[in-house]
Amino acid sequence: MKNTTILHLITPAKNASPFDVNMAFDAGFENIMPYTNVFLNEVTGLVQDAMFSRSLSAVKLEGVFIGGRDIDLAMDMLNAAQKATFPPFEISLFADPSGAFTTGAAMVAKVELFLKKEFNTDLVGKKVAVFGATGPVGGCVAVIAAKQGAQVDLVAHSSLDEAHNKAESYNQRYGTTIGCVDGMSDTAKQKVLDHVDVALCCAAAGIRVISAAQITHSNSLKVIADVNAVPPTGAEGVDVHANGEKIADTQVVGIGALAIGDLKYKTQHNLLKQMLDTDKPVCLEFMAAFEMASSLT
């Protein structure tokens, strides 16, 4: 009997994401098995059941995908899954909660692409402001940008304490030096934008966080990236199709949600295929996603 490929999709959420299921099928997995409402302490047992139930040749055709919405919990689950494996019963692992790892990776990779293309520079030493920073994509882009050498601030939209606590949590967990700034008024936001090189808009769908007037007023801004495709966009003047075009009446480069989404799709697809094609098991998280996204730009 032919051994088939299996992806075990583990999520703490009530439902598995249809997006992830479709992506896995399109990448070549023949079977996808979802496990929902999973607690952290259940991951080891699930992974080892998957490992021990197949021959050594068949176990190479398996993979574990970690979903959910919480990036820290996803990383904890990924770490638990990795600790559960050992030679020769090793399987490939991939975490991408709510697509945040691949979306964040695509967003930062696009920013670096246009910093190099339009300004002959990179993220090292650049001041980056993350709007909508308390969500999964916002947290992910903050960590990736910080690891690329940027000076990153989370922009508080309702509570400076909440943004500060998020920044401290990321710093302790990921070894970054992320800060936070007040963005709870238009005046405060303008002050932020007047001193940054890059603005990353990761707010909830349909929430506008930056106006055209605020963009025009800034003399320091080089790039604005926005993941919001639902009207109104997060940054006024950044079309959802924008892929490095200058924002009207400025020298600021805009990157829209569909351009980011296209690279996100390609990144996730290629990482899922990597799980199938590799002879050596892989463990894929946000930095692996960023490396893949960068290679695809």
C-alpha positions as CSV (number, residue, x, y, z in Angstrom):
1,M,0.0,0.0,0.0
2,K,1.3,3.5,-0.9
3,N,2.1,5.7,2.0
4,T,0.1,9.0,1.8
5,T,1.1,12.5,3.0
6,I,-0.7,13.7,6.1
7,L,-0.8,17.1,7.7
8,H,-2.0,17.2,11.4
9,L,-3.5,20.7,11.9
10,I,-3.4,21.5,15.6
11,T,-5.3,24.6,16.8
12,P,-6.4,26.0,20.2
13,A,-9.4,27.6,18.3
14,K,-12.9,26.2,18.0
15,N,-12.4,25.6,14.3
16,A,-9.5,24.9,11.9
17,S,-8.9,27.6,9.4
18,P,-10.4,26.8,5.9
19,F,-7.6,29.0,4.5
20,D,-4.9,26.8,6.0
21,V,-6.7,23.6,4.9
22,N,-6.9,24.8,1.3
23,M,-3.3,26.0,1.4
24,A,-2.2,22.6,2.6
25,F,-4.1,20.7,-0.1
26,D,-2.8,23.0,-2.8
27,A,0.7,22.5,-1.6
28,G,0.4,18.8,-2.1
29,F,-0.8,17.2,1.2
30,E,-3.2,14.4,0.4
31,N,-4.8,14.3,3.8
32,I,-5.4,17.0,6.4
33,M,-6.6,16.1,9.9
34,P,-7.7,19.0,12.2
35,Y,-7.5,18.9,16.0
36,T,-9.5,21.8,17.5
37,N,-9.7,23.2,21.0
38,V,-6.3,21.8,21.8
39,F,-4.5,22.8,25.0
40,L,-0.8,23.3,25.2
41,N,-0.3,20.2,27.5
42,E,-2.0,18.0,24.8
43,V,0.4,18.8,22.0
44,T,3.1,16.3,23.0
45,G,0.7,13.4,23.1
46,L,-0.8,14.3,19.7
47,V,2.6,14.7,18.0
48,Q,3.9,11.4,19.4
49,D,0.8,9.5,18.4
50,A,1.4,10.8,14.9
51,M,5.1,9.8,15.0
52,F,4.8,6.3,16.4
53,S,1.9,5.2,14.3
54,R,3.9,5.0,11.0
55,S,7.0,3.4,9.7
56,L,10.2,5.4,9.5
57,S,9.7,5.9,5.8
58,A,6.1,7.0,6.2
59,V,6.7,9.3,9.1
60,K,8.7,11.5,6.7
61,L,5.5,12.1,4.8
62,E,3.8,13.7,7.9
63,G,3.7,17.2,9.1
64,V,2.3,19.2,12.0
65,F,0.8,22.7,11.5
66,I,0.1,24.9,14.5
67,G,-2.8,27.5,14.1
68,G,-4.8,29.6,16.4
69,R,-4.7,33.4,16.9
70,D,-2.1,33.9,19.7
71,I,1.4,34.1,18.4
72,D,3.0,33.4,21.8
73,L,0.8,30.3,22.4
74,A,1.6,29.1,18.8
75,M,5.3,29.4,19.6
76,D,4.8,27.5,22.9
77,M,2.9,24.8,21.0
78,L,5.6,24.7,18.3
79,N,8.3,24.3,21.0
80,A,6.3,21.5,22.7
81,A,5.9,19.7,19.4
82,Q,9.6,20.0,18.7
83,K,10.6,18.7,22.1
84,A,8.2,15.7,21.5
85,T,10.2,14.6,18.5
86,F,13.5,12.8,18.4
87,P,15.5,10.7,15.9
88,P,14.5,8.8,14.0
89,F,10.9,9.7,14.6
90,E,11.1,13.3,13.5
91,I,8.5,15.2,11.5
92,S,8.3,18.7,10.0
93,L,6.6,21.4,12.0
94,F,5.1,24.7,10.9
95,A,3.4,27.4,13.0
96,D,1.4,30.2,11.4
97,P,-1.4,31.4,13.8
98,S,-4.1,33.3,11.8
99,G,-1.5,33.5,9.0
100,A,0.2,36.1,11.2
101,F,3.7,34.7,10.7
102,T,3.5,34.5,6.9
103,T,1.6,37.9,6.6
104,G,4.1,39.6,8.9
105,A,7.0,38.1,7.1
106,A,5.6,39.2,3.7
107,M,5.0,42.7,5.0
108,V,8.5,43.2,6.4
109,A,10.1,41.6,3.3
110,K,8.2,44.0,1.0
111,V,9.4,47.0,3.2
112,E,13.0,45.9,2.9
113,L,12.6,45.4,-0.8
114,F,11.5,48.9,-1.4
115,L,13.9,50.5,1.1
116,K,16.7,48.9,-1.0
117,K,15.1,49.7,-4.4
118,E,14.0,53.3,-3.7
119,F,16.4,54.5,-1.0
120,N,19.4,52.2,-1.3
121,T,19.1,51.2,2.4
122,D,17.7,48.5,4.7
123,L,16.0,48.3,8.1
124,V,19.2,48.5,10.1
125,G,18.9,51.6,12.3
126,K,15.6,52.7,10.8
127,K,12.8,53.9,13.0
128,V,9.7,51.8,12.6
129,A,6.2,52.5,14.0
130,V,3.7,49.7,14.2
131,F,0.0,50.7,14.3
132,G,-2.4,48.0,15.4
133,A,0.5,46.5,17.3
134,T,-1.4,44.5,19.8
135,G,-2.8,42.1,17.2
136,P,-1.1,39.0,16.0
137,V,0.2,40.5,12.7
138,G,1.3,43.7,14.5
139,G,3.3,41.8,17.1
140,C,4.9,39.6,14.4
141,V,6.0,42.5,12.2
142,A,7.4,44.3,15.3
143,V,9.5,41.3,16.3
144,I,10.8,40.6,12.7
145,A,11.6,44.3,12.0
146,A,13.4,44.5,15.4
147,K,15.4,41.4,14.5
148,Q,16.4,43.0,11.2
149,G,18.0,45.8,13.2
150,A,15.2,48.4,13.2
151,Q,14.3,50.6,16.1
152,V,10.7,49.6,16.6
153,D,7.9,51.2,18.6
154,L,4.4,49.9,19.2
155,V,1.9,52.7,18.7
156,A,-0.7,52.7,21.5
157,H,-4.2,53.4,20.2
158,S,-6.2,53.0,23.4
159,S,-3.8,52.2,26.3
160,L,-0.2,53.1,26.7
161,D,0.1,50.5,29.5
162,E,-1.2,47.7,27.1
163,A,1.3,48.7,24.5
164,H,4.1,48.8,27.0
165,N,3.2,45.4,28.4
166,K,3.1,43.9,24.9
167,A,6.5,45.4,24.1
168,E,8.1,44.1,27.3
169,S,6.6,40.6,26.7
170,Y,8.1,40.5,23.2
171,N,11.4,41.7,24.5
172,Q,11.7,39.1,27.2
173,R,10.5,36.3,24.9
174,Y,12.3,37.1,21.7
175,G,15.4,39.1,22.8
176,T,14.3,42.4,21.2
177,T,14.3,46.0,22.3
178,I,10.9,47.1,21.2
179,G,9.5,50.3,22.7
180,C,6.1,52.0,22.7
181,V,4.8,55.4,22.0
182,D,1.5,57.3,22.4
183,G,-0.7,57.3,19.4
184,M,-4.1,57.9,21.1
185,S,-4.8,61.2,19.3
186,D,-4.2,62.7,15.9
187,T,-1.6,65.0,17.4
188,A,0.2,62.1,19.0
189,K,0.1,60.2,15.8
190,Q,1.5,63.1,13.9
191,K,4.4,63.4,16.3
192,V,5.2,59.7,15.7
193,L,5.0,60.0,12.0
194,D,7.3,63.0,12.0
195,H,10.2,61.0,13.3
196,V,9.9,57.5,11.7
197,D,11.2,56.0,8.5
198,V,8.6,53.3,8.2
199,A,5.0,53.0,9.3
200,L,3.4,49.5,9.4
201,C,-0.4,49.5,9.6
202,C,-1.8,46.3,11.1
203,A,-5.0,47.6,12.6
204,A,-8.3,45.7,12.4
205,A,-10.1,45.5,9.1
206,G,-11.9,48.8,8.1
207,I,-10.0,50.9,10.7
208,R,-8.1,53.9,9.3
209,V,-5.2,54.9,11.5
210,I,-3.2,57.3,9.3
211,S,-4.6,60.2,7.2
212,A,-3.2,61.6,4.0
213,A,-2.6,64.9,5.7
214,Q,-0.5,63.2,8.4
215,I,1.6,61.4,5.7
216,T,2.1,64.6,3.7
217,H,3.2,66.5,6.9
218,S,6.0,64.0,7.6
219,N,9.5,64.7,6.2
220,S,11.0,61.5,7.5
221,L,8.6,58.8,6.2
222,K,10.0,56.5,3.4
223,V,7.6,53.6,3.3
224,I,4.1,52.8,4.5
225,A,2.8,49.2,4.4
226,D,-0.9,48.4,5.1
227,V,-2.5,45.0,5.5
228,N,-6.0,46.2,5.6
229,A,-8.0,45.4,2.4
230,V,-11.4,46.4,3.8
231,P,-12.5,50.0,3.1
232,P,-11.4,52.3,4.5
233,T,-7.8,51.2,4.2
234,G,-5.5,51.7,7.2
235,A,-3.4,54.3,5.6
236,E,-5.2,56.9,3.4
237,G,-3.7,57.1,-0.1
238,V,-2.2,53.5,0.0
239,D,-4.3,51.6,-2.5
240,V,-4.8,47.9,-1.8
241,H,-3.0,47.1,-5.1
242,A,-0.1,49.5,-4.3
243,N,3.3,47.7,-4.8
244,G,5.9,50.4,-4.4
245,E,4.1,53.3,-6.0
246,K,4.6,56.8,-4.5
247,I,1.7,58.1,-2.4
248,A,0.1,61.1,-4.1
249,D,1.9,64.4,-3.4
250,T,4.7,62.7,-1.4
251,Q,7.9,60.7,-1.9
252,V,6.6,58.0,0.4
253,V,6.4,54.5,-1.1
254,G,3.1,52.7,-0.5
255,I,2.6,48.9,-0.2
256,G,-1.0,47.7,-0.1
257,A,-2.8,44.7,1.3
258,L,-3.1,42.7,-1.9
259,A,0.6,43.1,-2.7
260,I,1.4,41.9,0.8
261,G,-1.2,39.2,0.5
262,D,0.2,37.8,-2.7
263,L,3.6,37.4,-1.2
264,K,2.0,35.9,2.0
265,Y,0.2,33.3,-0.1
266,K,3.4,32.4,-2.0
267,T,5.4,32.2,1.3
268,Q,2.9,29.9,3.0
269,H,2.6,27.7,-0.1
270,N,6.4,27.3,-0.4
271,L,6.8,26.6,3.3
272,L,4.2,23.9,3.2
273,K,5.9,22.4,0.1
274,Q,9.2,22.5,1.9
275,M,7.7,20.3,4.6
276,L,6.9,17.7,1.9
277,D,10.0,18.0,-0.2
278,T,12.7,18.1,2.4
279,D,14.7,14.9,3.4
280,K,15.5,16.6,6.8
281,P,12.6,17.6,9.0
282,V,12.1,21.4,9.4
283,C,10.8,23.6,12.1
284,L,9.2,26.7,10.6
285,E,8.2,29.9,12.4
286,F,8.2,33.6,11.7
287,M,11.9,34.0,11.0
288,A,11.8,31.0,8.6
289,A,8.7,32.7,7.0
290,F,10.7,35.9,6.7
291,E,13.6,34.2,5.0
292,M,11.2,32.6,2.6
293,A,9.3,35.8,1.8
294,S,12.6,37.7,1.3
295,S,13.8,35.0,-1.2
296,L,10.5,35.4,-3.2
297,T,10.6,39.2,-3.6
